[in-house]
Amino acid sequence: EACAGPGPEYKAVATRPQPQRVSGGATSHCRAERGHRCAVPGEMIQLQVEEEFETSLENARAWMHWIQEQVEANDSILGPRSALEARLKASENILKEEPEGKLKLQMVLLKAESLLHNRKGDKKHEIQAALKEIKTMWEETTISMIHCHSRIEWVLLHWSEYLKAEGEYFSWFLNMKQKLEPNLELQLDLKEKQLQLSHHRILLSNIHNQSALLQRLAQERGSLFEKTKDPTLHEDIQRKVNAEHQELQRQAKEKVNVLEAITEEHEQYQESLDKFQNWLNSISEKYDGITTKDYTGSIEEILKGLRELADAVSSKEEDLLQLEHNGKAVTGNTSPLGAEHITRELEELREKWERLRLSCTQDKEALLQSQQEFTSRAQQLEKNVAEFNNLVHKVEVETLNVDDTNDELETTWRKYVISRKTLLEEQPHVEHFMLELKELFSLSQDQNLSNCVLLAIREYHRVTGRLDVMCNQVEMKMRQNVQQLQGEFQQWRSRTRRLLDLSSDITDTTLLGVYLQQIEDCLSQSSLLHNQFSSSQVKQRTMGIDSSEDVSDVLQ
């Protein structure tokens, strides 16, 4: 049989050796030598055993030579993979011949064992040397069989592992190429852009990581090419694969660079937008704080705050224009829906900014007008208060030099009453001052104006209270005078009654004259008391003081 292996290393091998047989060797030999000594039966058997040993030895040697020729013809790892697979199959067939060879070797050993029992000396040594030789030859043959098979099998296994890794790489390569092939999609917002950038960074990192695998594949490819010299493993193919990998990496890096620029642009825009919105919110809070009714600052403080806010808002117009310009650039790299959201967001921001600027301007103008109105009203109020103070002071001065003697009580009282009436007539002015001050205080908490008005009102109440006290004192003095007259009347009445009682029974002319004179004095005093009581009663009525019933009784 011929062991054929595809490929340039194919060699023709010898056909399987046919075993030699001994057909009655000893008997024929004896027949040929019928008349000689070999006719002895023991020697004939010995010769037959020797011939059988020689034959089995020759058969074993021939088989081993045949196997070695097949191994030599098949022992090559050069060529394409299909050739190596054919050689591997051939080496497996060679290995299948091992049992036959082992049987032939055992036959040799068996025949040699029979000879060794009956041989001595040189013949025995020859047999032992032949056995040693055939055993060595068997060992070399089996080793070459296994080595040939293992060598081819290992290269094919190496090749299979390489092809598997290469297949995984190309599968990854095609998948990655499909992922990078589409154009970049526009994203809705910054978060989506950041996710897109993160995804492409992962792809780029994956490509970088695959470079190490590609390098190992190149090493394995080079190792296989050194062993097999197969053109499909040439380094030119590896260079092409490396170039395609570099191109894939370049595409991924280019997309990452584009996405980084887009994302950075949107991040800067968003940062500026947030900063402007925070500033606008803080300004709005300040505006609400100084324009609320609960704000306790003066009109000057409010006006100063509004001016500062108006200047601050106006100074940010350039920032707003730049923000709108950046927003327009961002919308070019954003999906239509996201661009619409950015445009609407900027429009709302400008409206809020314009509204705040207009509010500050309008409130400032209104406050200036209010300040002018306040100044005018405050000046008028101060003028009115000054006139009011002069009146109160004049009234007080007029009541300081009044004669409060008993004879002038009515006149004094009349002056006090007139002065008090004059001040009471000014009470509506006092109420007007308080109302006016309250209204002006809502415009500006001018402490000087407030002190001026409140001081005038306190002075008014002080003088009014003093006049009330003085009127009461005059009335009290009038009552005291009446009580004094009543006491004098009681004394006069008692004295007159005693005098009348004593003089009623006197007959002495001298004593009558004395009593008569005393009675005349009593009558004169009675007339004086009557006049005083009448005058007091008139004064009391004039002053609105109720006359006591005792005075009327006295007059009666």
PAMIDREN-10110 format. One line per field, with one value per residue (C-alpha): residue number from 1; chain; x, y, z. Coordinates in nm, 4 decimals, always signed. Example, Ala and Ser with C-alpha at 12.3 -4.5 7.8 and 13.67 -1.06 7.14 Angstrom:
residues 2
pos = c(1,2)
unit = c(A,A)
xx = c(+1.2300,+1.3670)
yy = c(-0.4500,-0.1060)
zz = c(+0.7800,+0.7140)
//
This chain:
residues 556
pos = c(1,2,3,4,5,6,7,8,9,10,11,12,13,14,15,16,17,18,19,20,21,22,23,24,25,26,27,28,29,30,31,32,33,34,35,36,37,38,39,40,41,42,43,44,45,46,47,48,49,50,51,52,53,54,55,56,57,58,59,60,61,62,63,64,65,66,67,68,69,70,71,72,73,74,75,76,77,78,79,80,81,82,83,84,85,86,87,88,89,90,91,92,93,94,95,96,97,98,99,100,101,102,103,104,105,106,107,108,109,110,111,112,113,114,115,116,117,118,119,120,121,122,123,124,125,126,127,128,129,130,131,132,133,134,135,136,137,138,139,140,141,142,143,144,145,146,147,148,149,150,151,152,153,154,155,156,157,158,159,160,161,162,163,164,165,166,167,168,169,170,171,172,173,174,175,176,177,178,179,180,181,182,183,184,185,186,187,188,189,190,191,192,193,194,195,196,197,198,199,200,201,202,203,204,205,206,207,208,209,210,211,212,213,214,215,216,217,218,219,220,221,222,223,224,225,226,227,228,229,230,231,232,233,234,235,236,237,238,239,240,241,242,243,244,245,246,247,248,249,250,251,252,253,254,255,256,257,258,259,260,261,262,263,264,265,266,267,268,269,270,271,272,273,274,275,276,277,278,279,280,281,282,283,284,285,286,287,288,289,290,291,292,293,294,295,296,297,298,299,300,301,302,303,304,305,306,307,308,309,310,311,312,313,314,315,316,317,318,319,320,321,322,323,324,325,326,327,328,329,330,331,332,333,334,335,336,337,338,339,340,341,342,343,344,345,346,347,348,349,350,351,352,353,354,355,356,357,358,359,360,361,362,363,364,365,366,367,368,369,370,371,372,373,374,375,376,377,378,379,380,381,382,383,384,385,386,387,388,389,390,391,392,393,394,395,396,397,398,399,400,401,402,403,404,405,406,407,408,409,410,411,412,413,414,415,416,417,418,419,420,421,422,423,424,425,426,427,428,429,430,431,432,433,434,435,436,437,438,439,440,441,442,443,444,445,446,447,448,449,450,451,452,453,454,455,456,457,458,459,460,461,462,463,464,465,466,467,468,469,470,471,472,473,474,475,476,477,478,479,480,481,482,483,484,485,486,487,488,489,490,491,492,493,494,495,496,497,498,499,500,501,502,503,504,505,506,507,508,509,510,511,512,513,514,515,516,517,518,519,520,521,522,523,524,525,526,527,528,529,530,531,532,533,534,535,536,537,538,539,540,541,542,543,544,545,546,547,548,549,550,551,552,553,554,555,556)
unit = c(A,A,A,A,A,A,A,A,A,A,A,A,A,A,A,A,A,A,A,A,A,A,A,A,A,A,A,A,A,A,A,A,A,A,A,A,A,A,A,A,A,A,A,A,A,A,A,A,A,A,A,A,A,A,A,A,A,A,A,A,A,A,A,A,A,A,A,A,A,A,A,A,A,A,A,A,A,A,A,A,A,A,A,A,A,A,A,A,A,A,A,A,A,A,A,A,A,A,A,A,A,A,A,A,A,A,A,A,A,A,A,A,A,A,A,A,A,A,A,A,A,A,A,A,A,A,A,A,A,A,A,A,A,A,A,A,A,A,A,A,A,A,A,A,A,A,A,A,A,A,A,A,A,A,A,A,A,A,A,A,A,A,A,A,A,A,A,A,A,A,A,A,A,A,A,A,A,A,A,A,A,A,A,A,A,A,A,A,A,A,A,A,A,A,A,A,A,A,A,A,A,A,A,A,A,A,A,A,A,A,A,A,A,A,A,A,A,A,A,A,A,A,A,A,A,A,A,A,A,A,A,A,A,A,A,A,A,A,A,A,A,A,A,A,A,A,A,A,A,A,A,A,A,A,A,A,A,A,A,A,A,A,A,A,A,A,A,A,A,A,A,A,A,A,A,A,A,A,A,A,A,A,A,A,A,A,A,A,A,A,A,A,A,A,A,A,A,A,A,A,A,A,A,A,A,A,A,A,A,A,A,A,A,A,A,A,A,A,A,A,A,A,A,A,A,A,A,A,A,A,A,A,A,A,A,A,A,A,A,A,A,A,A,A,A,A,A,A,A,A,A,A,A,A,A,A,A,A,A,A,A,A,A,A,A,A,A,A,A,A,A,A,A,A,A,A,A,A,A,A,A,A,A,A,A,A,A,A,A,A,A,A,A,A,A,A,A,A,A,A,A,A,A,A,A,A,A,A,A,A,A,A,A,A,A,A,A,A,A,A,A,A,A,A,A,A,A,A,A,A,A,A,A,A,A,A,A,A,A,A,A,A,A,A,A,A,A,A,A,A,A,A,A,A,A,A,A,A,A,A,A,A,A,A,A,A,A,A,A,A,A,A,A,A,A,A,A,A,A,A,A,A,A,A,A,A,A,A,A,A,A,A,A,A,A,A,A,A,A,A,A,A,A,A,A,A,A,A,A,A,A,A,A,A,A,A,A,A,A,A,A,A,A,A,A,A,A,A,A,A,A,A,A,A,A,A,A,A,A,A,A,A,A,A,A,A,A,A,A,A,A,A,A,A,A,A)
xx = c(+0.0000,+0.1122,+0.0719,-0.0237,-0.0177,-0.1296,+0.1124,+0.4558,+0.6183,+0.4331,+0.6655,+0.5993,+0.6585,+0.7228,+0.4401,+0.3706,+0.6380,+0.5074,+0.6049,+0.8405,+0.7342,+0.9341,+0.7637,+0.9149,+1.2584,+1.4212,+1.2466,+1.3495,+1.6976,+1.7047,+1.5674,+1.8424,+2.0901,+1.9244,+2.2401,+2.4172,+2.4194,+2.1355,+1.8968,+1.9027,+1.5539,+1.6835,+1.9003,+1.6177,+1.3965,+1.6750,+1.7291,+1.3582,+1.3519,+1.6505,+1.4846,+1.1617,+1.3568,+1.5410,+1.2172,+1.0287,+1.3295,+1.3406,+0.9646,+0.9882,+1.2786,+1.0961,+0.7817,+0.9788,+1.1626,+0.8275,+0.6842,+0.9915,+0.9647,+0.6001,+0.6880,+0.9713,+0.7393,+0.4704,+0.6809,+0.6410,+0.4492,+0.5050,+0.2157,-0.1446,-0.3716,-0.5468,-0.2118,-0.1410,-0.4852,-0.4165,-0.0801,-0.2441,-0.4889,-0.2012,-0.0085,-0.3157,-0.3250,+0.0429,-0.0275,-0.2980,-0.0226,+0.1483,-0.0366,+0.0841,+0.4391,+0.4119,+0.2861,+0.5840,+0.8187,+0.6591,+0.6994,+1.0706,+1.1035,+0.9149,+1.1334,+1.4447,+1.3471,+1.3387,+1.6804,+1.8414,+1.7641,+1.9726,+2.2482,+2.5691,+2.8689,+2.8930,+2.5663,+2.3820,+2.5519,+2.4531,+2.0902,+2.0980,+2.2590,+1.9907,+1.7230,+1.8801,+1.8973,+1.5358,+1.4161,+1.6079,+1.4702,+1.1178,+1.1624,+1.2916,+1.0069,+0.7347,+0.8946,+0.9090,+0.5464,+0.4285,+0.6546,+0.5321,+0.1702,+0.2181,+0.4130,+0.1490,-0.1311,+0.0250,+0.0711,-0.2877,-0.4098,-0.2046,-0.3491,-0.7044,-0.6605,-0.5195,-0.8092,-1.0556,-0.8969,-0.8742,-1.2388,-1.3373,-1.1304,-1.2881,-1.6333,-1.5546,-1.4080,-1.7198,-1.9432,-1.7355,-1.7272,-2.1066,-2.1316,-1.8986,-2.0326,-2.3513,-2.3218,-2.3461,-2.7053,-2.8060,-2.9060,-3.1869,-2.9944,-2.6623,-2.7255,-2.7893,-2.4756,-2.2692,-2.4082,-2.3287,-1.9731,-1.9311,-2.0519,-1.8025,-1.5219,-1.5992,-1.5853,-1.2496,-1.1169,-1.2369,-1.0461,-0.7322,-0.7723,-0.8109,-0.4730,-0.3037,-0.5023,-0.4104,-0.0448,-0.0670,-0.2407,+0.0466,+0.2946,+0.0987,+0.0627,+0.4379,+0.5102,+0.2789,+0.4268,+0.7779,+0.6619,+0.4343,+0.5423,+0.1764,+0.1169,-0.2105,-0.0056,+0.2354,+0.3092,+0.1622,-0.1807,-0.1059,-0.0025,-0.3345,-0.5218,-0.3196,-0.3955,-0.7682,-0.7495,-0.5694,-0.8313,-1.1067,-0.9303,-0.8885,-1.2620,-1.3481,-1.1030,-1.2385,-1.5942,-1.4842,-1.3106,-1.6235,-1.8451,-1.6038,-1.6195,-2.0011,-2.0369,-1.7855,-1.9662,-2.2998,-2.1452,-2.0008,-2.3348,-2.5225,-2.2775,-2.3199,-2.6974,-2.7159,-2.4904,-2.7032,-3.0275,-2.8944,-2.7848,-3.1221,-3.3055,-3.0931,-3.1590,-3.5322,-3.5273,-3.3546,-3.6092,-3.8985,-3.7339,-3.7107,-4.0477,-4.2562,-4.4807,-4.2894,-3.9687,-3.8819,-3.6268,-3.6755,-3.7708,-3.4101,-3.2890,-3.5447,-3.4505,-3.0820,-3.1513,-3.3572,-3.0825,-2.8254,-3.0516,-3.1270,-2.7549,-2.6794,-2.9507,-2.8398,-2.4752,-2.5669,-2.7016,-2.3690,-2.3633,-2.7164,-2.6270,-2.3236,-2.5372,-2.7896,-2.5064,-2.3654,-2.7132,-2.7609,-2.4333,-2.5423,-2.8748,-2.6796,-2.5493,-2.8772,-3.1842,-3.4777,-3.6785,-3.3797,-3.3008,-3.6607,-3.6310,-3.3065,-3.4598,-3.7691,-3.5531,-3.3474,-3.6603,-3.8084,-3.4792,-3.4714,-3.8365,-3.7649,-3.4574,-3.6492,-3.9371,-3.7043,-3.5205,-3.8515,-3.9851,-3.6730,-3.6943,-4.0664,-4.0471,-3.7502,-3.9393,-4.2507,-4.0420,-3.8764,-4.2209,-4.3271,-4.0163,-4.0987,-4.4544,-4.3279,-4.0893,-4.3658,-4.6136,-4.3503,-4.2570,-4.6233,-4.6743,-4.3704,-4.5057,-4.8497,-4.6942,-4.4813,-4.7905,-4.9675,-4.6755,-4.6840,-5.0551,-5.0121,-4.7186,-4.9150,-5.2100,-4.9807,-4.8102,-5.1462,-5.2510,-4.9302,-4.9923,-5.3582,-5.4742,-5.6337,-5.7480,-6.1023,-6.2165,-6.0815,-6.1820,-6.4537,-6.2267,-5.9493,-6.1866,-6.3149,-5.9597,-5.8856,-6.2071,-6.1408,-5.7847,-5.8986,-6.1697,-5.9106,-5.6962,-5.9903,-6.0766,-5.7304,-5.8054,-5.9005,-5.5627,-5.3990,-5.5867,-5.4949,-5.1299,-5.1379,-5.3089,-5.0715,-4.7717,-4.8961,-4.9354,-4.5953,-4.4419,-4.5539,-4.3535,-4.0508,-3.9724,-3.8349,-3.7595,-3.7001,-4.0412,-4.2001,-4.0269,-4.1332,-4.5014,-4.5142,-4.3397,-4.5927,-4.8825,-4.7360,-4.6925,-5.0508,-5.1791,-4.9574,-5.0936,-5.4505,-5.4105,-5.2647,-5.5630,-5.8010,-5.6211,-5.6264,-5.9984,-6.0668,-5.8594,-6.0598,-6.3866,-6.2592,-6.1611,-6.5057,-6.6635,-6.4302,-6.5362,-6.9012,-6.8283,-6.6480,-6.9470,-7.1716,-6.9538,-6.9680,-7.3432,-7.3782,-7.1762,-7.3760,-7.7066,-7.6084,-7.4831,-7.7921,-8.0286,-7.8534,-7.8646,-8.2363,-8.3041,-8.1119,-8.2679,-8.6254,-8.6852,-8.4622,-8.6310,-8.3244,-8.2922,-7.9168,-7.8927,-8.1523,-7.9339,-7.6396,-7.8428,-7.9966,-7.6561,-7.5524,-7.8709,-7.7980,-7.4481,-7.5992,-7.8316,-7.5415,-7.3462,-7.6560,-7.6776,-7.3099,-7.3474,-7.6539,-7.4656,-7.1714,-7.3988,-7.5835,-7.2576,-7.1254,-7.4469,-7.4236,-7.0577,-7.1370,-7.4121,-7.1844,-6.9086,-7.1545,-7.1175,-7.4333,-7.5397,-7.5965,-7.9425,-7.7873,-7.6989,-8.0611,-8.1827,-7.9384,-8.0561,-8.4167)
yy = c(+0.0000,+0.3555,+0.6366,+0.9431,+1.2897,+1.5994,+1.8801,+1.9408,+1.7109,+1.4010,+1.1020,+0.7552,+0.4811,+0.1147,-0.1284,-0.3238,-0.6005,-0.9534,-1.1842,-1.4643,-1.8208,-2.1369,-2.4324,-2.7511,-2.5983,-2.8504,-3.1440,-3.0324,-2.9751,-3.3236,-3.4675,-3.2955,-3.4345,-3.7744,-3.9601,-3.7219,-3.6524,-3.3913,-3.6701,-3.6631,-3.5463,-3.3150,-3.1171,-3.0786,-2.9195,-2.6875,-2.5743,-2.5114,-2.2892,-2.0915,-2.0404,-1.9262,-1.6809,-1.5426,-1.5136,-1.3332,-1.1070,-1.0197,-0.9581,-0.7247,-0.5343,-0.5038,-0.3747,-0.1207,-0.0003,+0.0319,+0.2333,+0.4568,+0.5248,+0.6285,+0.8462,+1.0119,+1.0746,+1.2195,+1.4001,+1.7628,+2.0699,+2.2786,+2.3758,+2.4818,+2.3657,+2.1136,+1.9414,+1.9242,+1.7788,+1.5088,+1.4327,+1.4159,+1.1590,+0.9650,+0.9751,+0.8436,+0.5549,+0.4897,+0.4785,+0.2225,-0.0103,-0.0201,-0.3339,-0.5293,-0.4217,-0.5109,-0.8567,-0.9041,-0.7962,-1.0388,-1.3160,-1.2374,-1.2420,-1.5678,-1.7405,-1.5983,-1.7354,-2.0919,-2.0511,-1.9000,-2.2117,-2.4309,-2.1892,-2.1022,-1.8952,-1.6797,-1.7955,-1.6886,-1.3493,-1.3068,-1.3761,-1.1350,-0.8646,-0.9158,-0.8839,-0.5667,-0.4221,-0.5037,-0.3609,-0.0397,-0.0218,-0.0750,+0.1991,+0.4422,+0.3493,+0.4039,+0.7300,+0.8582,+0.7544,+0.9393,+1.2379,+1.2763,+1.2588,+1.4886,+1.7440,+1.7735,+1.7603,+2.0370,+2.2680,+2.2074,+2.2707,+2.5898,+2.6847,+2.6110,+2.8236,+3.1014,+3.0771,+3.0803,+3.3947,+3.5480,+3.4690,+3.6295,+3.9349,+3.9693,+3.9184,+4.1952,+4.4074,+4.3786,+4.4522,+4.7565,+4.8747,+4.8530,+5.0579,+5.3282,+5.3339,+5.5428,+5.9196,+6.0716,+6.1320,+6.4695,+6.4389,+6.6016,+6.7607,+6.7735,+6.4529,+6.2596,+6.4096,+6.3061,+5.9526,+5.9446,+6.0630,+5.8071,+5.5324,+5.6270,+5.6563,+5.3003,+5.1952,+5.3696,+5.2090,+4.8727,+4.9295,+5.0188,+4.7036,+4.4932,+4.6227,+4.3930,+4.0968,+4.1971,+4.2074,+3.8582,+3.7400,+3.8846,+3.6948,+3.3718,+3.4300,+3.4857,+3.1741,+2.9640,+3.1143,+3.0245,+2.6653,+2.6155,+2.8827,+2.9039,+3.2174,+3.2861,+3.3577,+3.6005,+3.9279,+4.1294,+4.0057,+4.1050,+4.4520,+4.4857,+4.3803,+4.6279,+4.9048,+4.8297,+4.8282,+5.1637,+5.3066,+5.1819,+5.3387,+5.6650,+5.6750,+5.6089,+5.8753,+6.1248,+6.0686,+6.0991,+6.4290,+6.5598,+6.4518,+6.6024,+6.9356,+6.9202,+6.8195,+7.0775,+7.3471,+7.2475,+7.2212,+7.5724,+7.7021,+7.5266,+7.6597,+8.0159,+7.9695,+7.8428,+8.1245,+8.3877,+8.2352,+8.2250,+8.5874,+8.6882,+8.5043,+8.6755,+9.0177,+8.9380,+8.8451,+9.1735,+9.3610,+9.1854,+9.2549,+9.6323,+9.6738,+9.4739,+9.6478,+9.4879,+9.6676,+9.9193,+10.1273,+10.4907,+10.6139,+10.7192,+10.3694,+10.2137,+10.4563,+10.3813,+10.0076,+10.0407,+10.2430,+9.9797,+9.7009,+9.8872,+9.9405,+9.5757,+9.4491,+9.6777,+9.5732,+9.2103,+9.2765,+9.1824,+8.8569,+8.7805,+8.8512,+8.6227,+8.3551,+8.3773,+8.3534,+8.0430,+7.8933,+7.9343,+7.7476,+7.4699,+7.4249,+7.3408,+7.0266,+6.9376,+6.7490,+6.9602,+6.9050,+6.9930,+7.2994,+7.4144,+7.3767,+7.5813,+7.8543,+7.8748,+7.8748,+8.1693,+8.3581,+8.3149,+8.4243,+8.7415,+8.8158,+8.7805,+9.0034,+9.2666,+9.2548,+9.3034,+9.5897,+9.7582,+9.7086,+9.8623,+10.1603,+10.2157,+10.1751,+10.4092,+10.6755,+10.6256,+10.6479,+10.9666,+11.1130,+10.9908,+11.1436,+11.4777,+11.4475,+11.3532,+11.6484,+11.8889,+11.7474,+11.7287,+12.0916,+12.1934,+11.9845,+12.1401,+12.4846,+12.4027,+12.2548,+12.5654,+12.7874,+12.5552,+12.5766,+12.9550,+12.9565,+12.7223,+12.9240,+13.2484,+13.1046,+12.9836,+13.3216,+13.4992,+13.2804,+13.3243,+13.6884,+13.6587,+13.8166,+13.5396,+13.7543,+13.7117,+14.0279,+13.9115,+13.5463,+13.5805,+13.7709,+13.5182,+13.2337,+13.3928,+13.4247,+13.0641,+12.9494,+13.1508,+13.0174,+12.6608,+12.7017,+12.8350,+12.5259,+12.2870,+12.4367,+12.3251,+11.9586,+11.8762,+12.0115,+11.7781,+11.4831,+11.6003,+11.6232,+11.2653,+11.1370,+11.3288,+11.2023,+10.8454,+10.8790,+11.0395,+10.7801,+10.5127,+10.6937,+10.7732,+10.7173,+11.0664,+11.0688,+11.4441,+11.5162,+11.2656,+11.4194,+11.7670,+11.6723,+11.4610,+11.7311,+11.9905,+11.7603,+11.6882,+12.0604,+12.1166,+11.8571,+11.9990,+12.3548,+12.2270,+12.0224,+12.3206,+12.5370,+12.2668,+12.2640,+12.6428,+12.6584,+12.3988,+12.5941,+12.9122,+12.7227,+12.5669,+12.9084,+13.0389,+12.7588,+12.8293,+13.1951,+13.0925,+12.8606,+13.1447,+13.3755,+13.1057,+13.0909,+13.4652,+13.4518,+13.1885,+13.4033,+13.7128,+13.5327,+13.3973,+13.7322,+13.9133,+13.6664,+13.7105,+14.0828,+14.0767,+13.8484,+14.0674,+14.3905,+14.2725,+14.3280,+14.6294,+14.9463,+15.1398,+15.4233,+15.4217,+15.0517,+15.0808,+15.3265,+15.0916,+14.7970,+15.0052,+15.0996,+14.7348,+14.6363,+14.8975,+14.7556,+14.4109,+14.5423,+14.7048,+14.3789,+14.1930,+14.4184,+14.3584,+13.9819,+13.9881,+14.1733,+13.9347,+13.6307,+13.7758,+13.8540,+13.5021,+13.3471,+13.5488,+13.4491,+13.0848,+13.0932,+13.2739,+13.0176,+12.7297,+12.6348,+12.5077,+12.7344,+12.5517,+12.5595,+12.7167,+13.0291,+13.0660,+13.0149,+13.2754,+13.5219,+13.4565)
zz = c(+0.0000,-0.0619,+0.1967,-0.0039,+0.1523,-0.0437,-0.0806,-0.2253,+0.0286,-0.0894,-0.1396,-0.2814,-0.0263,-0.0567,-0.0489,+0.2607,+0.2938,+0.2588,+0.5423,+0.4517,+0.5330,+0.5885,+0.4129,+0.5502,+0.5417,+0.7652,+0.5946,+0.2474,+0.3665,+0.5121,+0.1915,+0.0071,+0.2455,+0.2853,+0.3095,+0.5450,+0.9206,+0.9196,+0.9035,+1.2774,+1.4015,+1.6802,+1.4486,+1.2007,+1.4643,+1.5667,+1.2099,+1.1659,+1.4794,+1.3533,+1.0164,+1.1816,+1.4008,+1.1003,+0.9064,+1.1892,+1.2422,+0.8735,+0.8692,+1.1693,+1.0144,+0.6843,+0.8579,+1.0563,+0.7465,+0.5734,+0.8657,+0.8801,+0.5088,+0.5550,+0.8545,+0.6614,+0.3695,+0.5973,+0.8577,+0.7369,+0.8600,+0.5484,+0.3296,+0.3646,+0.6378,+0.4140,+0.3492,+0.7217,+0.7840,+0.5191,+0.6814,+1.0208,+0.8865,+0.7312,+1.0602,+1.2372,+0.9876,+1.0564,+1.4276,+1.3593,+1.2250,+1.5628,+1.6889,+1.3848,+1.4475,+1.8114,+1.7085,+1.4780,+1.7553,+1.9981,+1.7381,+1.7179,+2.0924,+2.1159,+1.8534,+2.0124,+2.3508,+2.2111,+2.0523,+2.3564,+2.5633,+2.3318,+2.2245,+2.3918,+2.3150,+2.0091,+1.8622,+2.1730,+2.1672,+1.8043,+1.8869,+2.1815,+1.9663,+1.7033,+1.9707,+2.1056,+1.7589,+1.6764,+2.0094,+1.9509,+1.6012,+1.7391,+1.9942,+1.7327,+1.5010,+1.7596,+1.8699,+1.5135,+1.4591,+1.7681,+1.7063,+1.3511,+1.4576,+1.7582,+1.5588,+1.2899,+1.5449,+1.7539,+1.4539,+1.3448,+1.6983,+1.7065,+1.3699,+1.4866,+1.7954,+1.5805,+1.3352,+1.6232,+1.7714,+1.4245,+1.3624,+1.6907,+1.5999,+1.2550,+1.4055,+1.6531,+1.3735,+1.1569,+1.4541,+1.5491,+1.1886,+1.1725,+1.4922,+1.3602,+1.0069,+1.0633,+1.0913,+1.4382,+1.5449,+1.6875,+2.0532,+2.2501,+2.5349,+2.7167,+2.9100,+2.5891,+2.4343,+2.7353,+2.7118,+2.3391,+2.4069,+2.6837,+2.4481,+2.1751,+2.4287,+2.5329,+2.1662,+2.1233,+2.4404,+2.3120,+1.9883,+2.1858,+2.3921,+2.0763,+1.9566,+2.2078,+2.0732,+1.7200,+1.8191,+1.9666,+1.6501,+1.4486,+1.6635,+1.6254,+1.2531,+1.2221,+1.4245,+1.2053,+0.8899,+1.0068,+1.0555,+0.7548,+0.5010,+0.4021,+0.1861,+0.3646,+0.6763,+0.5109,+0.6927,+0.4043,+0.5084,+0.8666,+0.7542,+0.5737,+0.8870,+1.0941,+0.8468,+0.8637,+1.2433,+1.2434,+1.0089,+1.2388,+1.5348,+1.3425,+1.2665,+1.6304,+1.7508,+1.4982,+1.6196,+1.9818,+1.9004,+1.7279,+2.0183,+2.2718,+2.0912,+2.0701,+2.4353,+2.5589,+2.3610,+2.5169,+2.8653,+2.8397,+2.7147,+2.9958,+3.2545,+3.1237,+3.1109,+3.4696,+3.5867,+3.4119,+3.5419,+3.8982,+3.8700,+3.7257,+4.0048,+4.2706,+4.1139,+4.0987,+4.4674,+4.5518,+4.3426,+4.5172,+4.8524,+4.8121,+4.6399,+4.8849,+5.1360,+5.4206,+5.3267,+5.5978,+5.4087,+5.3200,+4.9776,+4.9252,+5.0073,+4.7731,+4.4983,+4.5476,+4.5352,+4.2165,+4.0501,+4.1393,+4.0132,+3.6896,+3.6278,+3.7074,+3.4713,+3.1885,+3.2325,+3.1583,+2.8099,+2.6469,+2.8427,+2.7282,+2.3643,+2.3913,+2.5540,+2.2705,+2.0164,+2.1885,+2.2125,+1.8388,+1.7802,+2.0181,+1.8386,+1.5212,+1.6946,+1.8660,+1.7490,+1.6213,+1.9385,+2.1571,+1.9443,+1.9827,+2.3598,+2.3680,+2.1510,+2.3718,+2.6839,+2.5567,+2.4534,+2.8008,+2.9553,+2.7450,+2.8272,+3.1969,+3.1647,+2.9652,+3.2121,+3.5076,+3.3387,+3.2502,+3.6035,+3.7559,+3.5203,+3.5708,+3.9471,+3.9592,+3.7635,+3.9735,+4.2863,+4.1661,+4.1092,+4.4524,+4.5991,+4.4395,+4.5630,+4.9062,+4.9120,+4.8140,+5.0644,+5.3356,+5.2835,+5.2979,+5.6089,+5.7734,+5.6848,+5.8288,+6.1391,+6.1834,+6.1622,+6.4020,+6.6435,+6.6262,+6.7069,+7.0026,+7.1289,+7.0930,+7.2859,+7.5591,+7.5876,+7.6121,+7.9047,+8.0975,+8.2068,+8.3141,+8.6481,+8.8515,+9.1489,+9.2776,+9.1095,+8.7731,+8.7930,+8.5372,+8.2981,+8.3523,+8.2993,+7.9800,+7.8453,+7.9302,+7.7660,+7.4530,+7.4331,+7.4876,+7.2259,+6.9863,+7.0417,+7.0210,+6.6870,+6.5737,+6.6563,+6.2933,+6.1924,+6.4408,+6.2957,+5.9466,+6.0480,+6.1760,+5.8617,+5.6374,+5.8331,+5.8032,+5.4270,+5.3887,+5.6154,+5.3695,+5.1027,+5.3118,+5.6733,+5.7281,+6.0973,+6.1111,+5.9640,+6.1977,+6.4999,+6.3925,+6.3588,+6.6738,+6.8756,+6.7584,+6.8472,+7.1898,+7.2471,+7.1404,+7.3852,+7.6580,+7.6157,+7.5810,+7.8955,+8.0780,+7.9779,+8.0995,+8.4323,+8.4593,+8.3760,+8.6408,+8.8893,+8.8182,+8.8589,+9.1779,+9.3093,+9.2237,+9.4245,+9.7119,+9.7088,+9.7218,+10.0116,+10.1891,+10.1352,+10.2762,+10.5863,+10.6286,+10.5802,+10.8500,+11.0905,+11.0023,+11.0473,+11.3894,+11.5074,+11.3759,+11.5442,+11.8778,+11.8380,+11.7603,+12.0513,+12.2963,+12.1743,+12.1691,+12.5437,+12.6129,+12.7284,+12.8102,+12.5637,+12.5829,+12.5104,+12.2388,+12.0554,+12.0782,+11.9562,+11.6846,+11.5549,+11.5563,+11.3741,+11.1082,+11.0698,+11.0233,+10.7575,+10.5772,+10.5922,+10.4713,+10.1688,+10.0954,+10.1288,+9.9061,+9.6372,+9.6635,+9.6426,+9.3471,+9.1718,+9.2406,+9.1129,+8.7911,+8.7437,+8.8027,+8.5457,+8.3041,+8.3601,+8.3371,+8.7031,+8.8685,+9.1610,+9.4846,+9.6448,+9.9551,+9.7572,+9.6422,+9.9974,+10.1198,+9.8609,+9.9586)
//
